[in-house]
Amino acid sequence: MAFCGQCGFENPEGAKFCGNCGATLIQLTTENTPVKTAPPTTPIETPPTTPVEAPPTMTV
Ligand SMILES: [Zn+2]
């Protein structure tokens, strides 16, 4: 679809001129679309896994 920049008429794909007002249609390419920059993902700080040493149960 090529929308006319002058009148907004919806022209068929590949149309070079607006079928309504005759204005030159500018083919909008998707190359100039700004890339959505994802927000910096903060890495989840995982605490160092300290081996849990079982306390000696010999305390009597
Ligand atoms: Zn037009």
N, CA, C, O and the ligand as a Tripos MOL2 file, in Angstrom:
@<TRIPOS>MOLECULE
protein
  241   239    61     0     0
PROTEIN
NO_CHARGES

@<TRIPOS>ATOM
      1 N           0.8410   -1.1850    0.0000 N.3       1 MET1
      2 CA          0.0000    0.0000    0.0000 C.3       1 MET1
      3 C           0.8860    1.2500    0.0000 C.2       1 MET1
      4 O           1.8840    1.3370    0.7160 O.2       1 MET1
      5 N           0.4870    2.1930   -0.8170 N.am      2 ALA2
      6 CA          1.2090    3.4550   -0.8600 C.3       2 ALA2
      7 C           0.2230    4.5790   -0.5790 C.2       2 ALA2
      8 O          -0.6690    4.8680   -1.3770 O.2       2 ALA2
      9 N           0.4040    5.1840    0.5430 N.am      3 PHE3
     10 CA         -0.4980    6.2600    0.9040 C.3       3 PHE3
     11 C           0.0240    7.5750    0.3620 C.2       3 PHE3
     12 O           1.2130    7.8820    0.4510 O.2       3 PHE3
     13 N          -0.8870    8.3350   -0.1970 N.am      4 CYS4
     14 CA         -0.4970    9.6190   -0.7480 C.3       4 CYS4
     15 C          -0.1400   10.5860    0.3810 C.2       4 CYS4
     16 O          -0.8640   10.7080    1.3690 O.2       4 CYS4
     17 N           0.9860   11.2630    0.2110 N.am      5 GLY5
     18 CA          1.4110   12.2000    1.2390 C.3       5 GLY5
     19 C           0.6440   13.5060    1.1570 C.2       5 GLY5
     20 O           0.6900   14.3270    2.0740 O.2       5 GLY5
     21 N          -0.0480   13.6880    0.0710 N.am      6 GLN6
     22 CA         -0.7920   14.9340   -0.1180 C.3       6 GLN6
     23 C          -2.2090   14.8240    0.4220 C.2       6 GLN6
     24 O          -2.6570   15.6510    1.2160 O.2       6 GLN6
     25 N          -2.8930   13.8000   -0.0210 N.am      7 CYS7
     26 CA         -4.3020   13.6790    0.3570 C.3       7 CYS7
     27 C          -4.5710   12.4460    1.2050 C.2       7 CYS7
     28 O          -5.6530   12.2830    1.7690 O.2       7 CYS7
     29 N          -3.5660   11.5810    1.2860 N.am      8 GLY8
     30 CA         -3.7550   10.4030    2.1140 C.3       8 GLY8
     31 C          -4.5200    9.3010    1.4150 C.2       8 GLY8
     32 O          -4.9630    8.3390    2.0430 O.2       8 GLY8
     33 N          -4.6700    9.4470    0.1170 N.am      9 PHE9
     34 CA         -5.3900    8.4270   -0.6360 C.3       9 PHE9
     35 C          -4.6000    7.1340   -0.6450 C.2       9 PHE9
     36 O          -3.3800    7.1330   -0.8100 O.2       9 PHE9
     37 N          -5.3030    6.0530   -0.4660 N.am     10 GLU10
     38 CA         -4.6320    4.7580   -0.4380 C.3      10 GLU10
     39 C          -4.5180    4.2110   -1.8390 C.2      10 GLU10
     40 O          -5.5040    3.7850   -2.4410 O.2      10 GLU10
     41 N          -3.3090    4.2290   -2.3480 N.am     11 ASN11
     42 CA         -3.0810    3.7630   -3.7100 C.3      11 ASN11
     43 C          -2.6020    2.3240   -3.7000 C.2      11 ASN11
     44 O          -2.0220    1.8570   -2.7200 O.2      11 ASN11
     45 N          -2.8460    1.6300   -4.7900 N.am     12 PRO12
     46 CA         -2.4080    0.2360   -4.8720 C.3      12 PRO12
     47 C          -0.8970    0.1390   -4.8430 C.2      12 PRO12
     48 O          -0.1880    1.1030   -5.1320 O.2      12 PRO12
     49 N          -0.4160   -1.0490   -4.4860 N.am     13 GLU13
     50 CA          1.0030   -1.2700   -4.3860 C.3      13 GLU13
     51 C           1.6730   -1.0460   -5.7400 C.2      13 GLU13
     52 O           1.2010   -1.5340   -6.7660 O.2      13 GLU13
     53 N           2.7730   -0.3060   -5.7270 N.am     14 GLY14
     54 CA          3.5120   -0.0760   -6.9620 C.3      14 GLY14
     55 C           3.0880    1.1780   -7.6890 C.2      14 GLY14
     56 O           3.6910    1.5420   -8.6990 O.2      14 GLY14
     57 N           2.0650    1.8430   -7.1950 N.am     15 ALA15
     58 CA          1.6080    3.0600   -7.8500 C.3      15 ALA15
     59 C           2.6380    4.1700   -7.6590 C.2      15 ALA15
     60 O           3.1520    4.3730   -6.5590 O.2      15 ALA15
     61 N           2.9270    4.8730   -8.7260 N.am     16 LYS16
     62 CA          3.9280    5.9380   -8.6440 C.3      16 LYS16
     63 C           3.2740    7.2960   -8.4430 C.2      16 LYS16
     64 O           3.8880    8.2440   -7.9520 O.2      16 LYS16
     65 N           2.0230    7.3550   -8.8340 N.am     17 PHE17
     66 CA          1.3010    8.6120   -8.6850 C.3      17 PHE17
     67 C          -0.0180    8.3590   -7.9790 C.2      17 PHE17
     68 O          -0.6310    7.3020   -8.1260 O.2      17 PHE17
     69 N          -0.4300    9.3230   -7.2300 N.am     18 CYS18
     70 CA         -1.6820    9.1900   -6.4990 C.3      18 CYS18
     71 C          -2.8500    9.1390   -7.4770 C.2      18 CYS18
     72 O          -2.9420    9.9420   -8.4050 O.2      18 CYS18
     73 N          -3.7280    8.1850   -7.2480 N.am     19 GLY19
     74 CA         -4.8720    8.0530   -8.1320 C.3      19 GLY19
     75 C          -5.9390    9.0800   -7.8330 C.2      19 GLY19
     76 O          -6.9170    9.2020   -8.5700 O.2      19 GLY19
     77 N          -5.7600    9.8020   -6.7770 N.am     20 ASN20
     78 CA         -6.7680   10.7770   -6.3870 C.3      20 ASN20
     79 C          -6.3650   12.1880   -6.7860 C.2      20 ASN20
     80 O          -7.1260   12.9110   -7.4290 O.2      20 ASN20
     81 N          -5.1370   12.5700   -6.3880 N.am     21 CYS21
     82 CA         -4.7170   13.9340   -6.6590 C.3      21 CYS21
     83 C          -3.5670   13.9930   -7.6500 C.2      21 CYS21
     84 O          -3.2300   15.0670   -8.1500 O.2      21 CYS21
     85 N          -2.9660   12.8560   -7.9360 N.am     22 GLY22
     86 CA         -1.9120   12.8130   -8.9310 C.3      22 GLY22
     87 C          -0.5370   13.1760   -8.3920 C.2      22 GLY22
     88 O           0.4070   13.3750   -9.1580 O.2      22 GLY22
     89 N          -0.4310   13.2590   -7.1040 N.am     23 ALA23
     90 CA          0.8640   13.5870   -6.5180 C.3      23 ALA23
     91 C           1.8000   12.3990   -6.6280 C.2      23 ALA23
     92 O           1.3680   11.2470   -6.6830 O.2      23 ALA23
     93 N           3.0880   12.7000   -6.6600 N.am     24 THR24
     94 CA          4.0720   11.6260   -6.7310 C.3      24 THR24
     95 C           4.1170   10.8920   -5.4060 C.2      24 THR24
     96 O           4.2510   11.4900   -4.3380 O.2      24 THR24
     97 N           4.0030    9.5960   -5.5060 N.am     25 LEU25
     98 CA          4.0050    8.7940   -4.2810 C.3      25 LEU25
     99 C           5.4210    8.4440   -3.8940 C.2      25 LEU25
    100 O           6.2350    8.0500   -4.7280 O.2      25 LEU25
    101 N           5.6930    8.5910   -2.6390 N.am     26 ILE26
    102 CA          7.0030    8.2340   -2.1230 C.3      26 ILE26
    103 C           6.9100    6.8500   -1.5110 C.2      26 ILE26
    104 O           6.1730    6.6080   -0.5550 O.2      26 ILE26
    105 N           7.6740    5.9680   -2.0910 N.am     27 GLN27
    106 CA          7.6460    4.6040   -1.5850 C.3      27 GLN27
    107 C           8.3390    4.5530   -0.2370 C.2      27 GLN27
    108 O           9.5320    4.8220   -0.1010 O.2      27 GLN27
    109 N           7.5540    4.2040    0.7250 N.am     28 LEU28
    110 CA          8.1300    4.1200    2.0590 C.3      28 LEU28
    111 C           8.8020    2.7700    2.2330 C.2      28 LEU28
    112 O           8.1620    1.7190    2.2010 O.2      28 LEU28
    113 N          10.0790    2.8320    2.4140 N.am     29 THR29
    114 CA         10.8050    1.5880    2.6290 C.3      29 THR29
    115 C          10.9580    1.3470    4.1130 C.2      29 THR29
    116 O          10.9750    2.2710    4.9260 O.2      29 THR29
    117 N          11.0630    0.1220    4.4240 N.am     30 THR30
    118 CA         11.1760   -0.2300    5.8430 C.3      30 THR30
    119 C          12.6240   -0.2130    6.3080 C.2      30 THR30
    120 O          12.9510   -0.6470    7.4130 O.2      30 THR30
    121 N          13.4850    0.3050    5.4270 N.am     31 GLU31
    122 CA         14.9090    0.2880    5.8050 C.3      31 GLU31
    123 C          15.2470    1.4220    6.7660 C.2      31 GLU31
    124 O          16.1930    1.3500    7.5500 O.2      31 GLU31
    125 N          14.4360    2.4650    6.6710 N.am     32 ASN32
    126 CA         14.7430    3.6240    7.5030 C.3      32 ASN32
    127 C          14.0310    3.5960    8.8550 C.2      32 ASN32
    128 O          14.1210    4.5270    9.6540 O.2      32 ASN32
    129 N          13.3380    2.5170    9.0700 N.am     33 THR33
    130 CA         12.6530    2.4370   10.3550 C.3      33 THR33
    131 C          13.6660    2.2700   11.4760 C.2      33 THR33
    132 O          14.5400    1.4050   11.4160 O.2      33 THR33
    133 N          13.5430    3.0840   12.4690 N.am     34 PRO34
    134 CA         14.5010    3.0030   13.5740 C.3      34 PRO34
    135 C          14.4010    1.6530   14.2700 C.2      34 PRO34
    136 O          13.3160    1.1450   14.5550 O.2      34 PRO34
    137 N          15.5340    1.1150   14.5220 N.am     35 VAL35
    138 CA         15.5540   -0.1810   15.1940 C.3      35 VAL35
    139 C          15.2300    0.0220   16.6610 C.2      35 VAL35
    140 O          15.8140    0.8590   17.3500 O.2      35 VAL35
    141 N          14.3030   -0.7570   17.0950 N.am     36 LYS36
    142 CA         13.9430   -0.6310   18.5030 C.3      36 LYS36
    143 C          15.0800   -1.1420   19.3720 C.2      36 LYS36
    144 O          15.3980   -2.3300   19.4170 O.2      36 LYS36
    145 N          15.6700   -0.1810   20.0550 N.am     37 THR37
    146 CA         16.7730   -0.5650   20.9190 C.3      37 THR37
    147 C          16.2200   -1.0640   22.2430 C.2      37 THR37
    148 O          15.5610   -0.3370   22.9870 O.2      37 THR37
    149 N          16.5000   -2.2690   22.4950 N.am     38 ALA38
    150 CA         16.0150   -2.8480   23.7430 C.3      38 ALA38
    151 C          16.7400   -2.1930   24.9100 C.2      38 ALA38
    152 O          17.9370   -1.9170   24.8370 O.2      38 ALA38
    153 N          16.0100   -1.9530   25.9680 N.am     39 PRO39
    154 CA         16.6430   -1.3560   27.1460 C.3      39 PRO39
    155 C          17.7050   -2.2960   27.6960 C.2      39 PRO39
    156 O          17.5920   -3.5190   27.6130 O.2      39 PRO39
    157 N          18.7320   -1.6890   28.2560 N.am     40 PRO40
    158 CA         19.8210   -2.5260   28.7860 C.3      40 PRO40
    159 C          19.3080   -3.4680   29.8530 C.2      40 PRO40
    160 O          18.8010   -3.0670   30.9010 O.2      40 PRO40
    161 N          19.4620   -4.7110   29.5400 N.am     41 THR41
    162 CA         18.9700   -5.7060   30.4880 C.3      41 THR41
    163 C          19.9450   -5.8450   31.6370 C.2      41 THR41
    164 O          21.1100   -6.1990   31.4580 O.2      41 THR41
    165 N          19.4430   -5.5590   32.8040 N.am     42 THR42
    166 CA         20.3090   -5.6830   33.9800 C.3      42 THR42
    167 C          20.4450   -7.1550   34.3340 C.2      42 THR42
    168 O          19.4660   -7.8470   34.6140 O.2      42 THR42
    169 N          21.6700   -7.5990   34.3130 N.am     43 PRO43
    170 CA         21.8740   -9.0170   34.6410 C.3      43 PRO43
    171 C          21.4930   -9.3020   36.0820 C.2      43 PRO43
    172 O          21.8490   -8.5720   37.0080 O.2      43 PRO43
    173 N          20.7760  -10.3630   36.2300 N.am     44 ILE44
    174 CA         20.3530  -10.7200   37.5890 C.3      44 ILE44
    175 C          21.5600  -11.2350   38.3650 C.2      44 ILE44
    176 O          22.1640  -12.2550   38.0330 O.2      44 ILE44
    177 N          21.8800  -10.4840   39.4070 N.am     45 GLU45
    178 CA         23.0550  -10.8910   40.1760 C.3      45 GLU45
    179 C          22.7170  -12.0930   41.0490 C.2      45 GLU45
    180 O          21.9890  -12.0060   42.0380 O.2      45 GLU45
    181 N          23.2730  -13.1910   40.6360 N.am     46 THR46
    182 CA         23.0360  -14.4020   41.4270 C.3      46 THR46
    183 C          24.0960  -14.4800   42.5140 C.2      46 THR46
    184 O          25.2890  -14.3920   42.2230 O.2      46 THR46
    185 N          23.6840  -14.6410   43.7390 N.am     47 PRO47
    186 CA         24.6500  -14.7410   44.8350 C.3      47 PRO47
    187 C          25.4970  -15.9850   44.6680 C.2      47 PRO47
    188 O          25.0200  -17.0210   44.2060 O.2      47 PRO47
    189 N          26.7500  -15.8730   45.0450 N.am     48 PRO48
    190 CA         27.6340  -17.0490   44.9150 C.3      48 PRO48
    191 C          27.0980  -18.1970   45.7480 C.2      48 PRO48
    192 O          26.8160  -18.0760   46.9400 O.2      48 PRO48
    193 N          26.9760  -19.2930   45.0690 N.am     49 THR49
    194 CA         26.4060  -20.4500   45.7650 C.3      49 THR49
    195 C          27.4420  -21.0360   46.7060 C.2      49 THR49
    196 O          28.3580  -21.7490   46.2960 O.2      49 THR49
    197 N          27.2680  -20.7150   47.9800 N.am     50 THR50
    198 CA         28.1910  -21.2790   48.9720 C.3      50 THR50
    199 C          27.6890  -22.6440   49.4030 C.2      50 THR50
    200 O          26.5340  -22.7990   49.7980 O.2      50 THR50
    201 N          28.5520  -23.6120   49.3250 N.am     51 PRO51
    202 CA         28.1290  -24.9620   49.7280 C.3      51 PRO51
    203 C          27.7470  -24.9670   51.1960 C.2      51 PRO51
    204 O          28.5410  -24.6440   52.0800 O.2      51 PRO51
    205 N          26.5100  -25.3420   51.4150 N.am     52 VAL52
    206 CA         26.0550  -25.3680   52.8030 C.3      52 VAL52
    207 C          26.6450  -26.5860   53.4910 C.2      52 VAL52
    208 O          26.3200  -27.7310   53.1790 O.2      52 VAL52
    209 N          27.5270  -26.2940   54.4410 N.am     53 GLU53
    210 CA         28.1410  -27.4180   55.1530 C.3      53 GLU53
    211 C          27.2350  -27.8310   56.3240 C.2      53 GLU53
    212 O          26.8750  -27.0350   57.1910 O.2      53 GLU53
    213 N          26.9130  -29.0500   56.2930 N.am     54 ALA54
    214 CA         26.0370  -29.5380   57.3690 C.3      54 ALA54
    215 C          26.7750  -29.4280   58.6990 C.2      54 ALA54
    216 O          27.9020  -29.9050   58.8310 O.2      54 ALA54
    217 N          26.1360  -28.8000   59.6820 N.am     55 PRO55
    218 CA         26.7850  -28.6530   60.9960 C.3      55 PRO55
    219 C          26.9390  -30.0170   61.6590 C.2      55 PRO55
    220 O          26.0800  -30.8910   61.5420 O.2      55 PRO55
    221 N          28.0190  -30.1620   62.3320 N.am     56 PRO56
    222 CA         28.2360  -31.4730   62.9920 C.3      56 PRO56
    223 C          27.1810  -31.7330   64.0350 C.2      56 PRO56
    224 O          26.9220  -30.9020   64.9060 O.2      56 PRO56
    225 N          26.5940  -32.8610   63.9400 N.am     57 THR57
    226 CA         25.5180  -33.2110   64.8860 C.3      57 THR57
    227 C          26.0480  -33.9940   66.0610 C.2      57 THR57
    228 O          25.3130  -34.7230   66.7280 O.2      57 THR57
    229 N          27.3430  -33.8340   66.3050 N.am     58 MET58
    230 CA         27.9240  -34.6260   67.3880 C.3      58 MET58
    231 C          27.8900  -33.8670   68.6950 C.2      58 MET58
    232 O          28.5060  -34.2770   69.6780 O.2      58 MET58
    233 N          27.1650  -32.7540   68.7040 N.am     59 THR59
    234 CA         27.1730  -31.9430   69.9260 C.3      59 THR59
    235 C          26.2440  -32.5420   70.9420 C.2      59 THR59
    236 O          25.0240  -32.3980   70.8600 O.2      59 THR59
    237 N          26.8070  -33.1840   71.8580 N.am     60 VAL60
    238 CA         25.9730  -33.7710   72.9210 C.3      60 VAL60
    239 C          26.5000  -33.3320   74.2580 C.2      60 VAL60
    240 O          25.9490  -33.7080   75.2920 O.2      60 VAL60
    241 ZN         -3.1630   12.0880   -3.3360 Zn       61 ZN61
@<TRIPOS>BOND
     1     1     2 1
     2     2     3 1
     3     3     4 2
     4     3     5 am
     5     5     6 1
     6     6     7 1
     7     7     8 2
     8     7     9 am
     9     9    10 1
    10    10    11 1
    11    11    12 2
    12    11    13 am
    13    13    14 1
    14    14    15 1
    15    15    16 2
    16    15    17 am
    17    17    18 1
    18    18    19 1
    19    19    20 2
    20    19    21 am
    21    21    22 1
    22    22    23 1
    23    23    24 2
    24    23    25 am
    25    25    26 1
    26    26    27 1
    27    27    28 2
    28    27    29 am
    29    29    30 1
    30    30    31 1
    31    31    32 2
    32    31    33 am
    33    33    34 1
    34    34    35 1
    35    35    36 2
    36    35    37 am
    37    37    38 1
    38    38    39 1
    39    39    40 2
    40    39    41 am
    41    41    42 1
    42    42    43 1
    43    43    44 2
    44    43    45 am
    45    45    46 1
    46    46    47 1
    47    47    48 2
    48    47    49 am
    49    49    50 1
    50    50    51 1
    51    51    52 2
    52    51    53 am
    53    53    54 1
    54    54    55 1
    55    55    56 2
    56    55    57 am
    57    57    58 1
    58    58    59 1
    59    59    60 2
    60    59    61 am
    61    61    62 1
    62    62    63 1
    63    63    64 2
    64    63    65 am
    65    65    66 1
    66    66    67 1
    67    67    68 2
    68    67    69 am
    69    69    70 1
    70    70    71 1
    71    71    72 2
    72    71    73 am
    73    73    74 1
    74    74    75 1
    75    75    76 2
    76    75    77 am
    77    77    78 1
    78    78    79 1
    79    79    80 2
    80    79    81 am
    81    81    82 1
    82    82    83 1
    83    83    84 2
    84    83    85 am
    85    85    86 1
    86    86    87 1
    87    87    88 2
    88    87    89 am
    89    89    90 1
    90    90    91 1
    91    91    92 2
    92    91    93 am
    93    93    94 1
    94    94    95 1
    95    95    96 2
    96    95    97 am
    97    97    98 1
    98    98    99 1
    99    99   100 2
   100    99   101 am
   101   101   102 1
   102   102   103 1
   103   103   104 2
   104   103   105 am
   105   105   106 1
   106   106   107 1
   107   107   108 2
   108   107   109 am
   109   109   110 1
   110   110   111 1
   111   111   112 2
   112   111   113 am
   113   113   114 1
   114   114   115 1
   115   115   116 2
   116   115   117 am
   117   117   118 1
   118   118   119 1
   119   119   120 2
   120   119   121 am
   121   121   122 1
   122   122   123 1
   123   123   124 2
   124   123   125 am
   125   125   126 1
   126   126   127 1
   127   127   128 2
   128   127   129 am
   129   129   130 1
   130   130   131 1
   131   131   132 2
   132   131   133 am
   133   133   134 1
   134   134   135 1
   135   135   136 2
   136   135   137 am
   137   137   138 1
   138   138   139 1
   139   139   140 2
   140   139   141 am
   141   141   142 1
   142   142   143 1
   143   143   144 2
   144   143   145 am
   145   145   146 1
   146   146   147 1
   147   147   148 2
   148   147   149 am
   149   149   150 1
   150   150   151 1
   151   151   152 2
   152   151   153 am
   153   153   154 1
   154   154   155 1
   155   155   156 2
   156   155   157 am
   157   157   158 1
   158   158   159 1
   159   159   160 2
   160   159   161 am
   161   161   162 1
   162   162   163 1
   163   163   164 2
   164   163   165 am
   165   165   166 1
   166   166   167 1
   167   167   168 2
   168   167   169 am
   169   169   170 1
   170   170   171 1
   171   171   172 2
   172   171   173 am
   173   173   174 1
   174   174   175 1
   175   175   176 2
   176   175   177 am
   177   177   178 1
   178   178   179 1
   179   179   180 2
   180   179   181 am
   181   181   182 1
   182   182   183 1
   183   183   184 2
   184   183   185 am
   185   185   186 1
   186   186   187 1
   187   187   188 2
   188   187   189 am
   189   189   190 1
   190   190   191 1
   191   191   192 2
   192   191   193 am
   193   193   194 1
   194   194   195 1
   195   195   196 2
   196   195   197 am
   197   197   198 1
   198   198   199 1
   199   199   200 2
   200   199   201 am
   201   201   202 1
   202   202   203 1
   203   203   204 2
   204   203   205 am
   205   205   206 1
   206   206   207 1
   207   207   208 2
   208   207   209 am
   209   209   210 1
   210   210   211 1
   211   211   212 2
   212   211   213 am
   213   213   214 1
   214   214   215 1
   215   215   216 2
   216   215   217 am
   217   217   218 1
   218   218   219 1
   219   219   220 2
   220   219   221 am
   221   221   222 1
   222   222   223 1
   223   223   224 2
   224   223   225 am
   225   225   226 1
   226   226   227 1
   227   227   228 2
   228   227   229 am
   229   229   230 1
   230   230   231 1
   231   231   232 2
   232   231   233 am
   233   233   234 1
   234   234   235 1
   235   235   236 2
   236   235   237 am
   237   237   238 1
   238   238   239 1
   239   239   240 2
@<TRIPOS>SUBSTRUCTURE
     1 MET1         2 RESIDUE 1 A MET
     2 ALA2         6 RESIDUE 1 A ALA
     3 PHE3        10 RESIDUE 1 A PHE
     4 CYS4        14 RESIDUE 1 A CYS
     5 GLY5        18 RESIDUE 1 A GLY
     6 GLN6        22 RESIDUE 1 A GLN
     7 CYS7        26 RESIDUE 1 A CYS
     8 GLY8        30 RESIDUE 1 A GLY
     9 PHE9        34 RESIDUE 1 A PHE
    10 GLU10       38 RESIDUE 1 A GLU
    11 ASN11       42 RESIDUE 1 A ASN
    12 PRO12       46 RESIDUE 1 A PRO
    13 GLU13       50 RESIDUE 1 A GLU
    14 GLY14       54 RESIDUE 1 A GLY
    15 ALA15       58 RESIDUE 1 A ALA
    16 LYS16       62 RESIDUE 1 A LYS
    17 PHE17       66 RESIDUE 1 A PHE
    18 CYS18       70 RESIDUE 1 A CYS
    19 GLY19       74 RESIDUE 1 A GLY
    20 ASN20       78 RESIDUE 1 A ASN
    21 CYS21       82 RESIDUE 1 A CYS
    22 GLY22       86 RESIDUE 1 A GLY
    23 ALA23       90 RESIDUE 1 A ALA
    24 THR24       94 RESIDUE 1 A THR
    25 LEU25       98 RESIDUE 1 A LEU
    26 ILE26      102 RESIDUE 1 A ILE
    27 GLN27      106 RESIDUE 1 A GLN
    28 LEU28      110 RESIDUE 1 A LEU
    29 THR29      114 RESIDUE 1 A THR
    30 THR30      118 RESIDUE 1 A THR
    31 GLU31      122 RESIDUE 1 A GLU
    32 ASN32      126 RESIDUE 1 A ASN
    33 THR33      130 RESIDUE 1 A THR
    34 PRO34      134 RESIDUE 1 A PRO
    35 VAL35      138 RESIDUE 1 A VAL
    36 LYS36      142 RESIDUE 1 A LYS
    37 THR37      146 RESIDUE 1 A THR
    38 ALA38      150 RESIDUE 1 A ALA
    39 PRO39      154 RESIDUE 1 A PRO
    40 PRO40      158 RESIDUE 1 A PRO
    41 THR41      162 RESIDUE 1 A THR
    42 THR42      166 RESIDUE 1 A THR
    43 PRO43      170 RESIDUE 1 A PRO
    44 ILE44      174 RESIDUE 1 A ILE
    45 GLU45      178 RESIDUE 1 A GLU
    46 THR46      182 RESIDUE 1 A THR
    47 PRO47      186 RESIDUE 1 A PRO
    48 PRO48      190 RESIDUE 1 A PRO
    49 THR49      194 RESIDUE 1 A THR
    50 THR50      198 RESIDUE 1 A THR
    51 PRO51      202 RESIDUE 1 A PRO
    52 VAL52      206 RESIDUE 1 A VAL
    53 GLU53      210 RESIDUE 1 A GLU
    54 ALA54      214 RESIDUE 1 A ALA
    55 PRO55      218 RESIDUE 1 A PRO
    56 PRO56      222 RESIDUE 1 A PRO
    57 THR57      226 RESIDUE 1 A THR
    58 MET58      230 RESIDUE 1 A MET
    59 THR59      234 RESIDUE 1 A THR
    60 VAL60      238 RESIDUE 1 A VAL
    61 ZN61       241 GROUP 0 **** ****
